[in-house]
Each structure stands twice: as structure tokens, then as C-alpha cells.
Amino acid sequence: MDDTNNEVGYKPEIFDRDEEHAVKYGVNWVTEHGPKLVKTSMGQTYVDTKMSRLLGVPPLMVAGMTPCTVPWDFCAATMNAGYHVELAGGGYYNAKTMTAALNKIEKAIPPGR
């Protein structure tokens, strides 16, 4: 009912009429973590997100969904086009075929991707 833990709210906060101090608001996730447009030194504009900085590709993920992203050549083509893709594992019924698909992808894409 009442405590001094700042991580959670308590009953007195509900009935407190002081609008400035009664309720504590969290950070605005859009301004804190949302995408931003950045301009490079070459004058190109890109969408900047944590994902684009981490992977070095546009912040678009082709999610692994069987049967769409099961074919290794589709995944390799998506990666060669400059996007992130997940290989769907639902179409591979044993380790041998999955390993073969991964090896084919590895040979079809640039090193480091």
C-alpha cells in the first residue's frame, strides 16, 4: 500500500492531487530510441537506428517464416541486396540439409555478412 521504492507506484499516488510531483513518467521511447534521419559527409540521408548501426544495413528485417525464407538462394539474394534476413528453419528436417543450406549461403554472400 505504501513504501519508498521508486521503481513502482503506490496507492497514495493515485489520490495525490499535486500534478507536478505525484506521478512519475517514464522516458519517451520515441524520442529516446526511435529512428532518426542522419546525413553523411557525402550528403546522403539514411535512417539511423540501433539495428542499422549494429548490422550496417537498412533497418528492415526479412523475418524467417516458413516457407518464404527457407530457400537458401532467396536468403542469399536478400543479403546481397543489402538487407538483413533470417533463414527459416522449418523447411529443414535434419542437420545435414540445414548445414548444406548454410554453407551455400556462406559461399554466395560477401565475407563478413
One Martini backbone bead per residue (centre of mass of N, CA, C, O) as a GRO file, in nm:
protein
  113
    1MET     BB    1   0.056   0.063  -0.021
    2ASP     BB    2   0.338   0.166   0.123
    3ASP     BB    3   0.649   0.318   0.008
    4THR     BB    4   1.004   0.385  -0.118
    5ASN     BB    5   0.984   0.269  -0.395
    6ASN     BB    6   1.063   0.403  -0.721
    7GLU     BB    7   0.971   0.164  -0.926
    8VAL     BB    8   0.689   0.197  -0.790
    9GLY     BB    9   0.357   0.229  -0.719
   10TYR     BB   10   0.107   0.384  -0.504
   11LYS     BB   11  -0.188   0.470  -0.365
   12PRO     BB   12  -0.129   0.777  -0.301
   13GLU     BB   13  -0.084   0.860  -0.604
   14ILE     BB   14  -0.378   0.844  -0.701
   15PHE     BB   15  -0.477   1.085  -0.479
   16ASP     BB   16  -0.283   1.286  -0.577
   17ARG     BB   17  -0.304   1.644  -0.674
   18ASP     BB   18  -0.005   1.675  -0.750
   19GLU     BB   19   0.102   1.706  -1.075
   20GLU     BB   20   0.422   1.733  -1.050
   21HIS     BB   21   0.486   1.480  -0.816
   22ALA     BB   22   0.304   1.224  -0.822
   23VAL     BB   23   0.383   1.144  -1.116
   24LYS     BB   24   0.594   0.917  -1.283
   25TYR     BB   25   0.764   0.935  -1.581
   26GLY     BB   26   0.877   0.795  -1.840
   27VAL     BB   27   1.041   0.758  -2.104
   28ASN     BB   28   1.055   0.856  -2.433
   29TRP     BB   29   1.086   0.623  -2.678
   30VAL     BB   30   1.090   0.788  -2.936
   31THR     BB   31   1.317   0.992  -2.857
   32GLU     BB   32   1.525   0.778  -2.744
   33HIS     BB   33   1.479   0.514  -2.982
   34GLY     BB   34   1.415   0.629  -3.239
   35PRO     BB   35   1.428   0.714  -3.546
   36LYS     BB   36   1.678   0.876  -3.757
   37LEU     BB   37   1.802   1.129  -3.950
   38VAL     BB   38   2.100   1.112  -4.152
   39LYS     BB   39   2.396   1.280  -4.263
   40THR     BB   40   2.646   1.254  -4.462
   41SER     BB   41   2.940   1.372  -4.599
   42MET     BB   42   2.800   1.305  -4.896
   43GLY     BB   43   2.470   1.380  -4.851
   44GLN     BB   44   2.337   1.135  -4.737
   45THR     BB   45   2.032   0.979  -4.638
   46TYR     BB   46   1.956   0.812  -4.327
   47VAL     BB   47   1.850   0.555  -4.124
   48ASP     BB   48   1.879   0.567  -3.768
   49THR     BB   49   1.967   0.278  -3.578
   50LYS     BB   50   2.067   0.022  -3.392
   51MET     BB   51   2.050  -0.182  -3.624
   52SER     BB   52   2.207  -0.022  -3.844
   53ARG     BB   53   2.468   0.001  -3.674
   54LEU     BB   54   2.520  -0.303  -3.619
   55LEU     BB   55   2.483  -0.415  -3.939
   56GLY     BB   56   2.499  -0.199  -4.187
   57VAL     BB   57   2.187  -0.177  -4.250
   58PRO     BB   58   1.885  -0.149  -4.306
   59PRO     BB   59   1.587  -0.122  -4.094
   60LEU     BB   60   1.529  -0.430  -4.222
   61MET     BB   61   1.336  -0.732  -4.177
   62VAL     BB   62   1.350  -1.061  -4.292
   63ALA     BB   63   1.161  -1.285  -4.171
   64GLY     BB   64   1.149  -1.606  -4.052
   65MET     BB   65   0.934  -1.790  -4.282
   66THR     BB   66   0.754  -2.054  -4.330
   67PRO     BB   67   0.849  -2.085  -4.668
   68CYS     BB   68   0.988  -1.817  -4.768
   69THR     BB   69   1.295  -1.847  -4.602
   70VAL     BB   70   1.420  -2.130  -4.692
   71PRO     BB   71   1.564  -2.051  -4.935
   72TRP     BB   72   1.893  -1.985  -4.977
   73ASP     BB   73   1.878  -1.793  -5.233
   74PHE     BB   74   1.693  -1.582  -5.109
   75CYS     BB   75   1.875  -1.501  -4.873
   76ALA     BB   76   2.121  -1.422  -5.042
   77ALA     BB   77   1.980  -1.204  -5.214
   78THR     BB   78   1.900  -1.023  -4.976
   79MET     BB   79   2.189  -0.974  -4.876
   80ASN     BB   80   2.301  -0.864  -5.153
   81ALA     BB   81   2.087  -0.615  -5.136
   82GLY     BB   82   2.124  -0.511  -4.813
   83TYR     BB   83   1.981  -0.715  -4.612
   84HIS     BB   84   1.806  -0.859  -4.353
   85VAL     BB   85   1.794  -1.218  -4.282
   86GLU     BB   86   1.603  -1.511  -4.207
   87LEU     BB   87   1.638  -1.838  -4.174
   88ALA     BB   88   1.419  -2.087  -4.217
   89GLY     BB   89   1.391  -2.399  -4.033
   90GLY     BB   90   1.117  -2.557  -4.119
   91GLY     BB   91   1.247  -2.689  -4.401
   92TYR     BB   92   1.444  -2.846  -4.205
   93TYR     BB   93   1.477  -3.197  -4.104
   94ASN     BB   94   1.796  -3.172  -4.084
   95ALA     BB   95   2.129  -3.109  -4.042
   96LYS     BB   96   2.229  -3.154  -4.333
   97THR     BB   97   2.044  -2.945  -4.486
   98MET     BB   98   2.111  -2.699  -4.315
   99THR     BB   99   2.416  -2.698  -4.361
  100ALA     BB  100   2.403  -2.674  -4.668
  101ALA     BB  101   2.258  -2.399  -4.673
  102LEU     BB  102   2.471  -2.240  -4.512
  103ASN     BB  103   2.706  -2.293  -4.709
  104LYS     BB  104   2.572  -2.155  -4.956
  105ILE     BB  105   2.543  -1.879  -4.833
  106GLU     BB  106   2.839  -1.827  -4.767
  107LYS     BB  107   2.928  -1.841  -5.079
  108ALA     BB  108   2.705  -1.604  -5.181
  109ILE     BB  109   2.843  -1.404  -4.985
  110PRO     BB  110   3.001  -1.173  -4.833
  111PRO     BB  111   3.229  -1.119  -4.625
  112GLY     BB  112   3.072  -1.052  -4.302
  113ARG     BB  113   2.752  -1.119  -4.345
   0.00000   0.00000   0.00000
